[in-house]
């Protein structure tokens, strides 16, 4: 086994948080659609592919920052979703700010 828990196991919050997502060829600045302790989704056309490794940065209120390594879990094209294009990713490892994120989500 050893599989990571699915994102649905985490309560998701809609927070107005800006983020940047980077892979080996792209960096995008986006607004988070929703976020949990386990990952996030963004609402935008993205050049990332499922299972791709990414770096995620979040700008939290009060100037706090979170940095994490992650993995793209799903991508929906704009034609596949009535809400427009979306991408979901899970956090694999936090580089900085994990406590700040958990504190923010605990208070949301």
C-alpha positions in Angstrom: 0.0 0.0 0.0 1.7 3.2 1.2 -0.4 5.4 -1.0 -1.1 9.0 0.0 -4.6 9.7 1.2 -6.9 11.2 -1.4 -7.4 14.9 -1.3 -11.1 14.4 -0.5 -10.0 13.3 3.0 -9.1 17.0 3.8 -11.6 19.7 4.4 -11.3 22.2 1.6 -11.5 26.0 2.1 -12.1 28.7 -0.4 -9.5 31.3 0.5 -8.4 34.4 -1.4 -4.8 33.4 -1.5 -2.4 34.0 -4.4 0.1 31.4 -5.4 2.8 30.6 -7.9 3.3 27.1 -9.4 6.5 26.1 -11.2 7.5 23.0 -13.1 10.6 22.4 -15.2 9.3 24.7 -18.0 6.7 27.1 -16.6 5.9 29.5 -13.7 2.3 30.7 -13.3 0.9 33.2 -10.9 -2.6 32.2 -10.0 -5.4 32.7 -7.5 -6.2 29.6 -5.4 -9.7 28.2 -6.0 -9.6 26.1 -2.8 -7.0 24.7 -0.5 -6.7 22.1 2.2 -3.9 20.7 4.4 -3.3 18.1 1.6 -3.3 20.2 -1.5 -5.0 22.9 -3.6 -6.9 23.5 -6.8 -6.6 26.5 -9.1 -9.0 27.8 -11.7 -7.1 28.6 -14.8 -5.8 27.1 -18.0 -2.5 25.4 -16.9 0.3 23.8 -19.0 0.9 21.1 -16.3 0.2 17.4 -16.8 -1.1 14.9 -14.2 1.6 13.2 -12.2 4.0 16.1 -13.0 6.1 17.3 -10.1 5.7 21.0 -9.2 6.8 23.6 -6.7 4.0 25.6 -5.0 4.4 29.0 -3.3 1.5 30.6 -1.4 1.2 34.2 -0.2 -0.8 34.1 3.1 -2.3 37.1 4.9 0.2 39.1 6.9 3.0 38.5 4.5 3.6 34.9 5.5 4.7 32.5 2.8 4.4 28.8 2.3 6.6 26.7 -0.1 5.9 23.1 -0.9 6.8 20.4 -3.4 3.8 18.8 -4.9 2.3 16.7 -7.7 -0.4 17.4 -10.2 -3.3 15.1 -9.5 -5.8 16.2 -12.2 -6.3 18.7 -14.9 -9.7 19.6 -16.5 -9.8 21.5 -19.8 -12.3 24.4 -20.1 -14.6 22.3 -22.3 -14.7 19.5 -19.7 -15.9 21.6 -16.8 -18.8 24.2 -16.6 -16.6 26.2 -14.2 -13.8 26.6 -16.6 -10.4 25.0 -16.6 -9.1 23.7 -13.3 -6.1 21.8 -11.9 -5.7 20.0 -8.6 -2.4 19.2 -6.9 -1.4 17.6 -3.7 1.4 18.6 -1.4 4.2 16.1 -1.0 6.6 18.0 1.2 6.6 21.4 2.8 9.8 23.5 2.4 8.6 26.3 4.6 5.4 27.7 6.3 3.6 24.4 6.9 2.6 25.6 10.4 1.4 29.0 9.1 -0.9 27.2 6.6 -2.3 24.8 9.2 -2.9 27.7 11.5 -4.7 29.6 8.8 -6.9 26.6 7.8 -7.6 25.8 11.4 -9.0 29.3 11.8 -10.9 29.4 8.5 
